Amino acid sequence: MRAWIAAFLCAACPAFADGERAGEFDYYVLALSWTPTWCAVEGDARASRQCDPGQGFGFTLHGLWPQYEAGWPAHCPTVQRAPSRGRTAQEADIYSTAGLAWHQWRKHGTCTGLTADDYYALARLAYERVERPALLRDLDRAVTLPASVVEDAFLDADPTLAADGVTVTCRAGRIREVRLCLTRDLEPRRCGADVDRDCTLTDALLEPIR
């Protein structure tokens, strides 16, 4: 590892449709959110429990998103039954809240052609396969760093990843997300041009987990 890297009410209703056909897409984007950034920008103002001290959320699953080579489907028509509140609650450990798990099914999961159970299982598998760099989780203080350092940390942690398949996003001057592009079989692949838009900040704020 490079030394400088270390410095979710209607359970039976079909989902609302934007018009795309479920199951027709090219690849997935696995989006991982750095929870301290979401808390600082949005969560604290909402008094979200996931932002309470001691929760320990670092890179949580924002979602597994079907993607076209250019653009993406959303809110697809589906005959699949929507997940119950109890089912989405089972995903709160990786999404951080049941509400986010529900939202991800409604907007993105419906476009996969999968059942809700299968979508959540696939998303969990993709999330668990990612080696999230321990050195980022182990931060004991806020740091500013080039966003590219976060990308390099992921590349070092998982040699199967390539630079054109990983992108880092920022918000309000902070590291926001890491997005990984995966085949439909969850193998690493290059990102489309509309996804491959790295944050270019050289002084992005990265706060430690709470």
N, C-alpha and C positions, 0 to 999 in steps of 0.2 A: 504494500500500500504506500502511496506516495506520502512522504513525511509532511508535505505542506497541506495535505487534506486534513491531517489530524489537528495543525494550528486552528318518510313512510302515511268508505268507511264502509265503502260499499264492497263487501267481500265477494259478491256475485256479479258485479257489473263489469262489462268490458271497458277497457281504458279509452279515454278520449283520444281521438285520432287527429293527427295532422295530415294524414293521407298516404304515407309511405306503406309499402307492403311488408309485413313482418317476415323476418327470416332472410330478406334479401339485402345483404351488405357484404363488404369486402374484408374488414378486419375489426379488431377491437382496440380501444384505447383504455388502458387501466389508469385511472386518475387517483393519485394518492395526495391527500391534503395534509399540510403541516398544521396541526390543530392549534398551536399557539398563535399562528398568524390569523386563523379564522376567529379565534377568541378575541384577539386584540382589535380586529377590524369590525366584527359583527357580534360575536357570541357574548362578550361581556355586557354589551348594551341590552341584550336580550335576557340577561341573567341565566344563560344556558348552564345546566348542571355539568355538562362536559368540560366546562372551563373552570370548575372549582379546583382549588389546590388539592393535590393528591390523586387526581383522576389518572394522571399518567399517560394521556393520549399524545402520541407523536404523529407519525404518518398513518392516518386512518384512511379507509377506503371511501373516496368520494363517489366513485362508480366504475362500472365496466360498461363502456359505451360502444355500441355498434357504429361503425364508421364506413363511409364510402371512400374511394380513393380521393374524391373531392366532396366535402360536405358530409352530412350525417342525417339519419332518420330520427324521428322523435314522435312520441305519442301515437304509436301505430295501432290500427284496428287489430283486435285479437279476440279469439274465442276462449282464450285461457282465463281461468278464474283468478281474480285478484287475490293477493295474500291477505290473510286475516291479521288483525293487530298482534295477536299472539305470535304469528309466524314472523312478522317483521321485527318483533322484540327479540327474537332469537339472533338477529343479525347485528344488534346494537354493539356488540363487542368489537366489531371491525369497522362499522359505519359510524360509531359513536352514539347514534340515536336511532330509534325505531322509525322516527319520522323521515329521516334521510333515506333509510332503506326502502320505505314505501314510495317516496318520491322517485328514487332511482328505478324501481320497477315500473311505475306509471309512465315515466318519460323515456327510459331506455330499455328496460327489460322487455316491454311489450314488443319491441322491434326485433328481438332475437328469434322469435318463433318458439321459444321455450316456455315451459310452465314456470310459474313463479318459483317453485321449489328448485327446479333445475337451473334457473337463472341465478338464484342465490348460491347454489352449490358451486356453479361455475365461477362466479365472482369470488367466492371464498377461496377456491382452489388457486385462481390467478393471484390473489392477494398473498396467500401463504407461500407461493413459489418465489415471491420477490424477496431478495435479501436486502432488508432495509439497514443501511449502514449504522452500526452501533455507535460510531464516533459522533454521529449527529444526535442520536438519542441521549448520549452521555454528556452533552453540553451542560456545564454548570453555570454559565453566564451568557448573556446576549453577546453576539458577535456580529460584525459586519464583514462581508466577504463577497468575492465575485460569485454570481449565480452559477457560473461554470464549475466552481468547486463542488457544489452539491451534485451536479451531473457526474463529475469525475468520481465522486465517492460511490455513487451507484454503479458506475462502470467497473470500478475496482472491486466492489463487493460481489459482483456477478459477472464473470468473464463471458457469459453467453450473450450479454447485452452489447450493443454497438451504439456509437454516438448518434447515428441517424435514426435510432429507435427510441431515444430518450430525450425528453424536452422538459425544461424547468420554467415555470411561470412565476411572475411576481405580482404583488398588489400592494399599493401604498408604500412602496419602497421596501417591501418584505418578501422573503421567499414564501410563495404561496403553495405551489403544487409541483409534483414530479409526475409526468405522464409517460407511460410506457406503451409502445405500439406492439401489438401481438396478433398473430394469425388467429383464425377461428379455432385452431388447435392449441392456442395459448403459447405458441413459440414466438420468440422475439423476431421482429421484422422492422423494416424502415417505416417511418411515419410519412404520411402524405404531406404535401406542401402546406396545407392549411392547419396542420397540427404542429409541424416542425418549426415553431416560432419561439426560440429560446429567449428568455429574459437576458438582456445585455448589461444589466447593472453590475458595476464593479464594487459597489458598497451596499449590497442588499442586507437587510437586517434579518438575522435568524435568532429567535429567542428560544430558550430551553423549555422543555416540557414542564408542565406544572404538577 
